[in-house]
Amino acid sequence: MKKEIHPDYNYVVFKDASSDFAILTRSTKSSEDKIKWEDGKEYPLITVEISSGSHSLYTGRDKSYEKEGRVERFRKKYSTKKKEEETTEDTE
């Protein structure tokens, strides 16, 4: 590996702005903001808008579960219209 062409890869804390979720990991990103971590050391702090601590896919909030499949919904939706059209034609 060539020297002096790769960015520094150091420990950084990513903190979610909308929740109290924070994670210590390694990254090439850096910041002037610092935070004291659980181990007593200070690390650069990078604030993010969305993380697994606030995203609905990971938290389970605002997630709707489909009880029937796509085909069943299609058949249910259009079978009632078709039946209504047939009954309208029969009465005329």
Phi, psi and omega in degrees: 000134179287142179276152173067014175247349182260144178289158178293140181241096187236172177287137182217147175256125173259124182238133178283130182287332185264352176219177181270015182284130176217148180222138176263123181212182178254144182202163174272349177287155178215166182207156176281334179289141181236154176220143177272123184269175183300334181276000178093351180270158177261137180229155174298142182249127174241122182267131179241154182280322183227136175217184178293345178280342182233346182285135185296333178296322182272327184276335181089355177281147178059031180249126180258137180255129179280129181269339177229157184283177182294318182294317180295320178296319179298312180297319180295317183293314186267342178289326179291322178293320181294319178296321179295319179295321180294319180291328177292319180292324181291327182281342181278000000 
